[in-house]
Amino acid sequence: PQGSVLSLTLCAPLQESRDPRKLHWLFEMLMESPLNGEGGSFVDACRLYVLQGGLAQQEWRVPELLHRLLCYLEPKLTQVYKNVRERIGSVLTYIFMIDVNLPCTRPAASPRIGHFMQRVMRQLKPLMEADEEIQNHVVEENGVGEQDERTQAIKLLKTVLKWLMASAGRSFSTAVPEQLQLLPLLFKIAPVENDDSYDELKRDAKTCLSLMSQGLLYPEQIPLVLSMLKEIAGSSSWHARYTVLTYLQTMVFYNLFTLLSHAAAVQDVRWLVIGLLEDEQLEVREMAATTLSGFLQCNFLSMDSPMQAHFEKLCKTRLPKKRKRDPGSAVDTIPPADLVKRHAGVLGLSACILSSPYDVPAWMPQLLMDLSAHLNDTQPIEMTVKKTLSNFRRTHHDNWQEHKQQFTDDQLLVLTDLLVSPCYYA
């Protein structure tokens, strides 16, 4: 709003590079009940905005004021007005700005994120322990009556999400372990699709996951994050399992060299992705294949004999005979375990083939032959094979005269028949 921006523009330069002891009267005035409710949410947000501008200019010089402000704001984190929540989140960013761990230095006197998150996690316990879906049912009005713990926890979470989003681009350090403990809750809330029709809570949770996945991980934080991802990968919600893979993609690409220096972490990621290839949900299996292909392409994972043997073994899984079922039976919606394993093997081979879009490694011809044997399998295996062959032809078309030297005559005959046969275009 123009009025609040004008107020900050006038007040902030007055406090720049000033001794806070000479301006103590101004800070004391600004600290007097900035969220008293007089004038509505707009005035409350403006008062916090002006206070934030003053404290931001003082940085490390006013730790006592930062502690006082945090104590004042903590009971008010359950605000339901969006503009006030956003402003509180921005103020919290500046309160914890100087909480940075540097080697051979004493801890700063300003408030600590770890202590704050411990108190927040205790209040979010009703949401962490709940198995059902978390819905945003909070109405935008500050009720005077008592509300249950779950409703209060949802209000608190919405403010904490605003803080995490605001601090992602302003903090001097990455997320601390206490903040990473929110991951299971965020995976439970965040939707799979990008849809503006989702409520504020779901959109913010998805944004926070995206920002946290891009954060720098210290070596000592890697086991913590991977253990949480493995735990969430066993969740009953396929949305959570799907989101684990999208989070993992970004996390690995942003922390590639740190993770590569941690051999155990590479193996954990490898088996986490390969395990999700056998997920009962088709969308999760396909995302696991996309993730594996990306990791192979950037050389984070290597295509070795054990991996190839594992996928070929899964591909040889025998499918059960078709049985007649009632048309309305719920059993028809559940894929047989054998079909899932066989599809997982085909997806694994597909991921390996698509990881080399512009060359033909020594192992690729045999994998293409293995894949071609499943062209007439039941769906969704048949569609996976067709998509893989189509992408292979598209990416290798320009240099095909060079690439086909890697195939034997028999393999070329089979491959040519596959790519131009009527069944391929059916």
C-alpha positions in Angstrom: 0.0 0.0 0.0 1.2 3.5 -0.9 0.8 4.9 2.6 2.9 2.2 4.4 5.6 2.4 1.8 5.7 6.2 2.2 6.0 5.8 6.0 8.9 3.4 5.7 10.6 5.6 3.1 10.5 8.6 5.5 11.4 6.7 8.7 14.0 4.2 7.7 16.7 6.7 6.4 16.4 8.6 9.6 17.7 5.6 11.6 20.4 4.5 9.3 23.9 4.4 10.8 22.6 5.9 14.1 23.5 4.9 17.6 20.3 3.1 18.8 20.8 4.6 22.3 20.1 8.1 20.8 16.9 6.8 19.2 15.7 4.7 22.1 12.6 6.9 22.5 11.6 6.3 18.9 12.0 2.5 19.2 10.1 2.4 22.5 7.2 4.3 20.9 7.2 1.9 17.9 7.3 -1.1 20.2 4.1 0.0 22.1 1.4 -2.5 21.0 2.0 -2.5 17.2 -0.8 -5.1 16.9 -3.5 -3.5 19.1 -6.2 -3.8 16.5 -7.1 -0.2 16.4 -7.7 0.8 12.8 -8.0 -2.7 11.6 -5.5 -5.1 9.9 -4.2 -2.4 7.5 -3.1 -0.1 10.3 -1.5 -3.1 12.2 0.4 -4.1 9.2 1.6 -0.5 8.6 2.8 -0.2 12.2 4.8 -3.4 11.9 6.2 -2.2 8.6 7.6 1.0 10.1 9.0 -1.0 13.1 10.6 -3.5 10.8 12.3 -0.7 8.8 13.8 0.7 12.0 15.1 -2.6 13.3 16.5 -3.6 9.9 18.7 -0.4 9.9 20.1 -1.4 13.4 20.8 -5.0 12.4 23.0 -6.6 15.2 22.9 -3.5 17.5 19.5 -4.1 19.2 19.3 -7.8 20.3 17.3 -6.8 23.4 14.6 -5.2 21.3 14.5 -8.2 19.0 14.0 -10.5 22.0 11.2 -8.3 23.3 9.5 -8.1 19.9 9.7 -11.9 19.4 8.1 -12.4 22.9 5.4 -9.9 21.9 4.7 -11.5 18.5 4.7 -15.2 19.5 1.2 -15.2 21.1 -0.1 -13.3 18.0 1.2 -15.7 15.4 -2.3 -17.1 15.0 -3.5 -14.0 13.1 -6.1 -14.8 10.4 -5.7 -11.6 8.3 -3.4 -12.4 5.4 -1.7 -8.9 5.2 -0.8 -9.1 8.9 0.5 -12.7 8.6 2.7 -11.6 5.7 4.0 -8.7 7.6 4.7 -10.8 10.7 6.6 -13.3 8.5 8.7 -10.5 7.1 9.4 -9.1 10.6 10.5 -12.6 11.8 13.0 -12.7 9.0 14.7 -9.6 10.3 14.5 -10.9 13.9 16.5 -14.0 13.0 18.7 -12.4 10.4 21.8 -12.4 12.5 21.4 -16.0 13.7 24.3 -17.3 11.7 26.7 -20.0 12.8 30.3 -19.0 11.8 33.4 -20.9 12.7 35.5 -19.7 15.7 32.9 -17.2 16.8 30.6 -16.8 19.7 26.8 -17.1 19.0 25.0 -13.9 18.4 22.9 -12.3 21.2 19.9 -12.1 18.9 17.0 -14.7 19.1 17.8 -18.2 17.9 15.8 -19.9 15.2 16.2 -23.3 16.9 14.7 -22.2 20.1 11.8 -20.6 18.3 11.1 -23.6 16.2 11.0 -25.9 19.2 8.2 -23.9 20.6 6.4 -23.8 17.2 6.7 -27.5 16.7 5.0 -28.2 20.1 2.1 -26.1 19.0 1.9 -27.8 15.6 1.8 -31.2 17.2 -2.0 -31.7 16.5 -1.2 -31.3 12.7 1.9 -33.5 12.7 0.1 -36.4 14.4 -3.1 -36.2 12.3 -3.5 -38.8 9.5 -6.4 -37.1 7.8 -6.0 -34.4 5.1 -5.4 -30.9 6.5 -8.0 -28.4 5.2 -7.9 -24.7 5.5 -11.2 -24.0 7.2 -10.2 -20.8 9.0 -12.5 -17.8 8.3 -10.9 -14.4 8.0 -12.0 -12.9 11.2 -10.4 -12.9 14.7 -13.0 -14.7 16.8 -13.1 -13.9 20.5 -14.2 -17.3 21.6 -11.9 -20.2 22.3 -10.9 -22.4 19.4 -9.6 -25.9 19.4 -5.9 -26.8 19.1 -6.2 -27.9 15.5 -7.7 -24.6 14.3 -5.0 -22.6 16.2 -2.3 -24.8 14.8 -3.5 -24.2 11.2 -3.5 -20.4 11.9 0.0 -20.7 13.3 1.2 -22.8 10.4 0.0 -20.2 7.9 2.1 -17.5 9.6 5.1 -19.8 9.8 4.8 -20.5 6.1 4.9 -16.8 5.4 8.0 -16.5 7.4 9.7 -19.4 5.6 8.9 -17.8 2.2 10.1 -14.4 3.2 13.3 -15.6 4.8 14.3 -17.8 1.8 15.6 -14.9 -0.2 16.9 -12.7 2.6 18.6 -14.9 5.2 22.3 -15.2 5.3 22.1 -19.0 5.9 20.1 -22.0 4.8 17.3 -23.7 6.7 18.4 -25.0 10.1 17.6 -28.6 11.1 14.6 -27.4 13.2 13.0 -25.9 10.1 13.6 -29.1 8.1 11.5 -30.9 10.7 8.5 -29.2 9.0 9.0 -31.2 5.8 6.6 -34.1 6.7 3.9 -31.6 7.4 4.5 -29.7 4.2 4.5 -32.9 2.1 1.1 -33.8 3.7 -0.4 -30.4 2.6 1.2 -29.5 -0.7 -0.8 -30.5 -3.8 0.6 -32.2 -6.8 -0.8 -30.0 -9.5 -0.1 -26.3 -10.0 -3.6 -24.8 -9.7 -4.4 -21.2 -8.6 -7.8 -22.4 -7.3 -6.1 -24.0 -4.3 -6.4 -22.2 -1.0 -3.6 -20.1 0.5 -2.4 -22.9 2.8 -1.8 -25.4 0.0 -0.2 -22.8 -2.3 2.1 -21.6 0.5 3.1 -25.2 1.4 4.0 -26.0 -2.2 6.0 -22.7 -2.5 7.9 -23.5 0.8 8.8 -27.0 -0.5 10.1 -25.5 -3.7 12.2 -22.9 -1.9 13.5 -25.3 0.7 14.5 -27.8 -1.9 16.7 -25.1 -3.5 18.5 -24.4 -0.3 22.1 -25.2 0.4 22.5 -28.3 2.5 25.5 -28.7 4.9 27.0 -32.2 5.0 25.7 -32.9 8.5 22.1 -32.1 7.3 22.0 -34.6 4.5 21.3 -37.7 6.6 18.5 -35.8 8.3 16.8 -34.8 5.1 17.2 -38.2 3.4 15.8 -40.0 6.5 12.7 -37.7 6.3 12.3 -38.3 2.6 12.5 -42.1 3.1 9.9 -41.8 5.9 7.5 -39.8 3.7 8.1 -42.1 0.7 6.3 -44.8 2.8 3.3 -42.5 3.4 -0.2 -43.7 2.5 -0.8 -40.6 0.5 0.4 -40.9 -3.1 0.5 -37.1 -3.4 3.2 -37.1 -0.7 5.2 -39.8 -2.4 4.9 -38.0 -5.7 6.1 -34.7 -4.2 9.1 -36.5 -2.6 10.4 -37.1 -6.0 10.0 -33.6 -7.3 11.6 -32.3 -4.1 14.5 -34.8 -4.5 15.1 -33.7 -8.1 15.6 -30.0 -7.1 17.5 -30.9 -3.9 20.0 -33.0 -5.8 20.6 -30.6 -8.6 21.2 -27.7 -6.2 23.5 -29.7 -3.9 25.1 -31.9 -6.6 28.7 -31.7 -5.5 28.0 -31.9 -1.8 25.9 -35.1 -2.3 28.5 -36.6 -4.6 31.1 -36.3 -1.9 28.8 -38.3 0.4 28.8 -41.9 -1.0 26.2 -43.2 1.5 23.8 -40.4 0.5 24.1 -41.3 -3.2 23.2 -44.9 -2.5 20.3 -43.8 -0.3 18.9 -41.6 -3.2 19.5 -44.4 -5.7 17.5 -47.0 -3.7 14.8 -44.4 -2.8 14.1 -43.7 -6.5 14.4 -47.3 -7.6 12.0 -48.3 -4.8 9.4 -45.7 -5.9 9.5 -47.2 -9.4 7.5 -50.1 -7.9 4.9 -47.8 -6.3 1.3 -48.9 -6.7 0.3 -45.5 -8.1 1.0 -45.0 -11.8 1.8 -41.3 -11.5 4.4 -42.0 -8.8 6.1 -44.7 -10.9 6.3 -42.4 -13.9 7.7 -39.5 -11.9 10.3 -42.0 -10.4 11.3 -42.9 -13.9 11.7 -39.2 -14.9 13.8 -38.6 -11.8 16.0 -41.6 -12.4 16.6 -40.5 -16.0 17.6 -37.0 -14.9 20.0 -38.4 -12.3 21.6 -40.7 -14.8 21.9 -37.9 -17.4 23.8 -35.6 -15.0 26.0 -38.5 -13.8 24.8 -38.3 -10.3 23.9 -42.0 -10.6 25.7 -44.4 -12.9 24.2 -47.1 -15.2 25.9 -50.2 -13.9 25.4 -53.9 -14.2 23.5 -54.4 -11.0 21.0 -51.7 -12.0 20.5 -53.2 -15.4 20.1 -56.7 -14.0 17.6 -55.4 -11.5 15.4 -53.9 -14.2 15.7 -56.9 -16.5 14.7 -59.2 -13.6 11.6 -57.0 -12.9 10.7 -57.1 -16.6 10.6 -60.9 -16.6 7.9 -60.9 -13.9 5.1 -63.1 -15.1 1.7 -61.5 -15.4 -1.3 -63.2 -13.8 -4.0 -64.6 -16.1 -6.9 -62.3 -16.6 -9.9 -63.2 -14.6 -13.5 -62.1 -15.1 -14.6 -59.6 -12.4 -17.7 -57.7 -11.7 -17.8 -54.5 -13.8 -18.4 -52.4 -10.7 -15.9 -54.2 -8.4 -13.3 -52.0 -6.7 -10.7 -54.7 -7.3 -10.4 -53.6 -10.9 -8.9 -50.2 -9.8 -6.0 -51.9 -7.9 -3.2 -53.1 -10.2 -1.8 -56.6 -9.5 1.5 -56.6 -7.8 3.1 -58.5 -10.7 1.9 -55.9 -13.2 3.4 -53.2 -11.1 6.8 -55.0 -10.9 6.8 -55.7 -14.6 6.0 -52.0 -15.4 8.7 -50.9 -12.9 11.2 -52.9 -14.9 10.1 -51.4 -18.2 10.1 -47.9 -16.7 13.7 -48.5 -15.4 14.9 -49.5 -18.8 13.1 -46.5 -20.3 14.8 -44.1 -17.9 18.2 -45.5 -18.8 17.5 -45.2 -22.5 16.2 -41.6 -22.2 19.1 -40.6 -20.1 21.3 -40.6 -23.2 19.4 -38.5 -25.7 22.3 -37.7 -28.0 24.6 -40.7 -28.0 24.3 -44.6 -27.9 26.4 -46.1 -25.0 27.5 -49.7 -25.3 24.6 -50.9 -23.0 21.8 -49.2 -24.9 21.3 -51.6 -27.9 20.6 -54.5 -25.6 18.2 -52.4 -23.4 16.3 -51.4 -26.5 15.9 -55.1 -27.5 14.8 -55.9 -24.0 12.2 -53.1 -24.1 10.9 -54.1 -27.6 9.8 -57.5 -26.1 7.1 -55.6 -24.1 5.5 -53.7 -27.0 2.4 -55.9 -26.9 2.1 -56.1 -23.1 -1.0 -54.8 -21.4 -1.4 -51.2 -20.5 0.3 -49.1 -19.1 3.4 -51.0 -20.2 2.6 -50.8 -23.9 2.2 -47.0 -23.7 5.5 -46.7 -21.9 7.4 -48.7 -24.5 5.8 -46.6 -27.4 6.7 -43.3 -25.7 10.3 -44.5 -25.1 10.7 -45.6 -28.8 9.2 -42.4 -30.0 11.5 -40.3 -27.9 14.5 -42.4 -28.9 13.8 -41.9 -32.6 13.2 -38.2 -32.2 16.5 -37.5 -30.2 18.7 -39.8 -32.3 17.3 -38.9 -35.8 19.9 -36.2 -36.7 23.0 -38.4 -36.2 21.4 -41.7 -37.0 24.0 -42.7 -39.6 26.6 -42.5 -36.8 24.5 -44.0 -34.0 23.4 -47.1 -36.0 27.1 -48.2 -36.1 26.6 -49.3 -32.4 23.9 -51.9 -33.4 24.4 -55.3 -34.9 22.5 -56.2 -38.1 20.0 -58.2 -36.2 19.4 -55.4 -33.7 19.0 -52.9 -36.6 16.5 -55.1 -38.2 14.4 -55.4 -35.1 14.6 -51.7 -34.3 13.7 -50.6 -37.8 10.7 -53.0 -37.8 9.6 -51.5 -34.5 9.9 -47.8 -35.5 8.1 -48.2 -38.8 5.7 -51.1 -38.2 1.9 -50.5 -38.3 1.5 -51.6 -34.6 3.9 -48.7 -33.5 1.6 -46.1 -35.0 -1.6 -47.8 -33.9 
